[in-house]
Amino acid sequence: MSDQFLYTTPLDPLAEPLVEQLTWEYATRYGSYFGEAPGAEMSRYPASLFAPPDGNFVLLLRDGRAVAGGAFKRYDAQTAELKRMWTDTAFRRQGLARRVVEELEAQAVRQGYGKIFLTTGFRQPEARDLYLTTGYTPLFDPAVDPEVYKKLAFEKDLAVAAHLPRQPDLNTLLSSA
């Protein structure tokens, strides 16, 4: 098994299966909940926003197949916004999303960002848990029903995070909330 990161574009044919799965996931979890057509989130931003110098898009390839990926775009002069995080459903529970997050954080630093902002939907507990366990600060009360917020916002100071010890596990975080 050989894993490697490939910086590319969401339009790369290698990304297509992941983008299709993510689009389906948004459509089935949210439908028209936010007053938009199912899957509208995936057409909200042009691929050019996820390209240098302001953004980037990465795939984690395993033996040439995209098994996970994600992107960031400019949020403001010092902040990147993480978007489009996804792990192929056949490759879950292997820590791949964490690896993609760490890779994107490192790339954001290389591109001059000091902070990352992101939102995830309230019907994506796996994403919420990933960000809590990778050192992101919730900009909401994790003890409150997430549907109250609809979109769950997080941030991370990349300069501080580079010097912190590894984060505690999710059960520790949730029990202290």
TORKOL-4160 file (C-alpha; in steps of 0.2 Angstrom, whole numbers, padded with zeros to 4 digits, m for minus):
177
<pt num="1" X="0000" Y="0000" Z="0000"/>
<pt num="2" X="0007" Y="0017" Z="m0006"/>
<pt num="3" X="0000" Y="0033" Z="0000"/>
<pt num="4" X="0005" Y="0050" Z="m0007"/>
<pt num="5" X="m0002" Y="0068" Z="m0007"/>
<pt num="6" X="m0006" Y="0076" Z="m0024"/>
<pt num="7" X="m0010" Y="0094" Z="m0026"/>
<pt num="8" X="m0022" Y="0097" Z="m0040"/>
<pt num="9" X="m0039" Y="0104" Z="m0043"/>
<pt num="10" X="m0057" Y="0099" Z="m0039"/>
<pt num="11" X="m0059" Y="0097" Z="m0058"/>
<pt num="12" X="m0045" Y="0083" Z="m0059"/>
<pt num="13" X="m0053" Y="0067" Z="m0065"/>
<pt num="14" X="m0045" Y="0058" Z="m0050"/>
<pt num="15" X="m0055" Y="0069" Z="m0038"/>
<pt num="16" X="m0072" Y="0065" Z="m0047"/>
<pt num="17" X="m0077" Y="0050" Z="m0036"/>
<pt num="18" X="m0074" Y="0060" Z="m0020"/>
<pt num="19" X="m0083" Y="0075" Z="m0026"/>
<pt num="20" X="m0098" Y="0064" Z="m0031"/>
<pt num="21" X="m0098" Y="0056" Z="m0014"/>
<pt num="22" X="m0097" Y="0072" Z="m0005"/>
<pt num="23" X="m0111" Y="0080" Z="m0016"/>
<pt num="24" X="m0122" Y="0065" Z="m0013"/>
<pt num="25" X="m0118" Y="0066" Z="0006"/>
<pt num="26" X="m0124" Y="0084" Z="0007"/>
<pt num="27" X="m0139" Y="0081" Z="m0003"/>
<pt num="28" X="m0145" Y="0066" Z="0008"/>
<pt num="29" X="m0140" Y="0073" Z="0025"/>
<pt num="30" X="m0148" Y="0091" Z="0021"/>
<pt num="31" X="m0159" Y="0090" Z="0006"/>
<pt num="32" X="m0166" Y="0107" Z="0005"/>
<pt num="33" X="m0165" Y="0111" Z="0023"/>
<pt num="34" X="m0155" Y="0127" Z="0020"/>
<pt num="35" X="m0168" Y="0133" Z="0007"/>
<pt num="36" X="m0157" Y="0128" Z="m0008"/>
<pt num="37" X="m0157" Y="0113" Z="m0020"/>
<pt num="38" X="m0150" Y="0097" Z="m0013"/>
<pt num="39" X="m0131" Y="0098" Z="m0016"/>
<pt num="40" X="m0130" Y="0116" Z="m0020"/>
<pt num="41" X="m0116" Y="0118" Z="m0008"/>
<pt num="42" X="m0104" Y="0110" Z="m0020"/>
<pt num="43" X="m0107" Y="0123" Z="m0034"/>
<pt num="44" X="m0106" Y="0138" Z="m0022"/>
<pt num="45" X="m0087" Y="0141" Z="m0026"/>
<pt num="46" X="m0078" Y="0140" Z="m0042"/>
<pt num="47" X="m0063" Y="0128" Z="m0043"/>
<pt num="48" X="m0051" Y="0143" Z="m0045"/>
<pt num="49" X="m0054" Y="0148" Z="m0027"/>
<pt num="50" X="m0045" Y="0132" Z="m0022"/>
<pt num="51" X="m0029" Y="0136" Z="m0032"/>
<pt num="52" X="m0013" Y="0145" Z="m0027"/>
<pt num="53" X="m0009" Y="0158" Z="m0022"/>
<pt num="54" X="m0024" Y="0160" Z="m0011"/>
<pt num="55" X="m0030" Y="0142" Z="m0009"/>
<pt num="56" X="m0026" Y="0124" Z="m0013"/>
<pt num="57" X="m0034" Y="0107" Z="m0016"/>
<pt num="58" X="m0026" Y="0090" Z="m0011"/>
<pt num="59" X="m0030" Y="0072" Z="m0014"/>
<pt num="60" X="m0023" Y="0058" Z="m0003"/>
<pt num="61" X="m0019" Y="0044" Z="m0016"/>
<pt num="62" X="m0018" Y="0026" Z="m0011"/>
<pt num="63" X="m0010" Y="0016" Z="m0025"/>
<pt num="64" X="m0016" Y="0029" Z="m0037"/>
<pt num="65" X="m0034" Y="0030" Z="m0031"/>
<pt num="66" X="m0040" Y="0046" Z="m0022"/>
<pt num="67" X="m0046" Y="0040" Z="m0005"/>
<pt num="68" X="m0047" Y="0057" Z="0004"/>
<pt num="69" X="m0045" Y="0075" Z="0000"/>
<pt num="70" X="m0049" Y="0093" Z="0005"/>
<pt num="71" X="m0046" Y="0111" Z="0001"/>
<pt num="72" X="m0044" Y="0128" Z="0008"/>
<pt num="73" X="m0047" Y="0145" Z="0001"/>
<pt num="74" X="m0044" Y="0163" Z="0007"/>
<pt num="75" X="m0055" Y="0168" Z="0021"/>
<pt num="76" X="m0045" Y="0184" Z="0025"/>
<pt num="77" X="m0027" Y="0190" Z="0023"/>
<pt num="78" X="m0021" Y="0179" Z="0038"/>
<pt num="79" X="m0034" Y="0166" Z="0038"/>
<pt num="80" X="m0038" Y="0151" Z="0026"/>
<pt num="81" X="m0055" Y="0143" Z="0026"/>
<pt num="82" X="m0055" Y="0124" Z="0026"/>
<pt num="83" X="m0068" Y="0116" Z="0013"/>
<pt num="84" X="m0072" Y="0100" Z="0005"/>
<pt num="85" X="m0065" Y="0088" Z="0017"/>
<pt num="86" X="m0070" Y="0070" Z="0012"/>
<pt num="87" X="m0064" Y="0052" Z="0014"/>
<pt num="88" X="m0070" Y="0039" Z="0002"/>
<pt num="89" X="m0084" Y="0028" Z="0011"/>
<pt num="90" X="m0074" Y="0012" Z="0008"/>
<pt num="91" X="m0058" Y="0020" Z="0017"/>
<pt num="92" X="m0066" Y="0027" Z="0033"/>
<pt num="93" X="m0059" Y="0024" Z="0051"/>
<pt num="94" X="m0041" Y="0024" Z="0045"/>
<pt num="95" X="m0036" Y="0042" Z="0051"/>
<pt num="96" X="m0035" Y="0048" Z="0033"/>
<pt num="97" X="m0046" Y="0064" Z="0036"/>
<pt num="98" X="m0034" Y="0068" Z="0050"/>
<pt num="99" X="m0019" Y="0066" Z="0038"/>
<pt num="100" X="m0027" Y="0077" Z="0025"/>
<pt num="101" X="m0031" Y="0091" Z="0039"/>
<pt num="102" X="m0013" Y="0090" Z="0044"/>
<pt num="103" X="m0007" Y="0092" Z="0027"/>
<pt num="104" X="m0018" Y="0106" Z="0023"/>
<pt num="105" X="m0013" Y="0115" Z="0039"/>
<pt num="106" X="0005" Y="0113" Z="0034"/>
<pt num="107" X="0001" Y="0120" Z="0016"/>
<pt num="108" X="m0008" Y="0134" Z="0023"/>
<pt num="109" X="0007" Y="0139" Z="0033"/>
<pt num="110" X="0018" Y="0137" Z="0018"/>
<pt num="111" X="0006" Y="0149" Z="0009"/>
<pt num="112" X="0008" Y="0162" Z="0023"/>
<pt num="113" X="m0008" Y="0159" Z="0033"/>
<pt num="114" X="m0008" Y="0159" Z="0052"/>
<pt num="115" X="m0025" Y="0154" Z="0055"/>
<pt num="116" X="m0039" Y="0142" Z="0049"/>
<pt num="117" X="m0057" Y="0145" Z="0050"/>
<pt num="118" X="m0071" Y="0132" Z="0044"/>
<pt num="119" X="m0089" Y="0127" Z="0046"/>
<pt num="120" X="m0097" Y="0110" Z="0045"/>
<pt num="121" X="m0115" Y="0106" Z="0046"/>
<pt num="122" X="m0124" Y="0100" Z="0061"/>
<pt num="123" X="m0129" Y="0084" Z="0053"/>
<pt num="124" X="m0110" Y="0079" Z="0052"/>
<pt num="125" X="m0105" Y="0073" Z="0069"/>
<pt num="126" X="m0090" Y="0064" Z="0061"/>
<pt num="127" X="m0083" Y="0081" Z="0055"/>
<pt num="128" X="m0087" Y="0090" Z="0071"/>
<pt num="129" X="m0077" Y="0076" Z="0081"/>
<pt num="130" X="m0063" Y="0077" Z="0068"/>
<pt num="131" X="m0060" Y="0096" Z="0071"/>
<pt num="132" X="m0062" Y="0094" Z="0090"/>
<pt num="133" X="m0049" Y="0081" Z="0091"/>
<pt num="134" X="m0037" Y="0090" Z="0079"/>
<pt num="135" X="m0036" Y="0105" Z="0090"/>
<pt num="136" X="m0049" Y="0117" Z="0083"/>
<pt num="137" X="m0058" Y="0128" Z="0094"/>
<pt num="138" X="m0077" Y="0127" Z="0093"/>
<pt num="139" X="m0085" Y="0144" Z="0090"/>
<pt num="140" X="m0101" Y="0137" Z="0098"/>
<pt num="141" X="m0105" Y="0128" Z="0114"/>
<pt num="142" X="m0102" Y="0109" Z="0110"/>
<pt num="143" X="m0114" Y="0105" Z="0125"/>
<pt num="144" X="m0129" Y="0113" Z="0115"/>
<pt num="145" X="m0139" Y="0103" Z="0102"/>
<pt num="146" X="m0130" Y="0107" Z="0086"/>
<pt num="147" X="m0146" Y="0109" Z="0076"/>
<pt num="148" X="m0148" Y="0126" Z="0086"/>
<pt num="149" X="m0132" Y="0132" Z="0077"/>
<pt num="150" X="m0136" Y="0124" Z="0060"/>
<pt num="151" X="m0117" Y="0127" Z="0054"/>
<pt num="152" X="m0104" Y="0124" Z="0067"/>
<pt num="153" X="m0089" Y="0136" Z="0066"/>
<pt num="154" X="m0071" Y="0132" Z="0071"/>
<pt num="155" X="m0055" Y="0140" Z="0071"/>
<pt num="156" X="m0037" Y="0136" Z="0074"/>
<pt num="157" X="m0021" Y="0147" Z="0076"/>
<pt num="158" X="m0008" Y="0138" Z="0066"/>
<pt num="159" X="0007" Y="0147" Z="0075"/>
<pt num="160" X="0001" Y="0141" Z="0092"/>
<pt num="161" X="m0004" Y="0124" Z="0086"/>
<pt num="162" X="0013" Y="0120" Z="0080"/>
<pt num="163" X="0020" Y="0121" Z="0098"/>
<pt num="164" X="0006" Y="0112" Z="0107"/>
<pt num="165" X="0006" Y="0094" Z="0112"/>
<pt num="166" X="m0006" Y="0081" Z="0104"/>
<pt num="167" X="m0024" Y="0085" Z="0108"/>
<pt num="168" X="m0034" Y="0074" Z="0120"/>
<pt num="169" X="m0046" Y="0061" Z="0114"/>
<pt num="170" X="m0064" Y="0066" Z="0110"/>
<pt num="171" X="m0071" Y="0058" Z="0126"/>
<pt num="172" X="m0060" Y="0069" Z="0136"/>
<pt num="173" X="m0065" Y="0085" Z="0126"/>
<pt num="174" X="m0084" Y="0081" Z="0127"/>
<pt num="175" X="m0084" Y="0076" Z="0146"/>
<pt num="176" X="m0075" Y="0093" Z="0150"/>
<pt num="177" X="m0088" Y="0103" Z="0140"/>
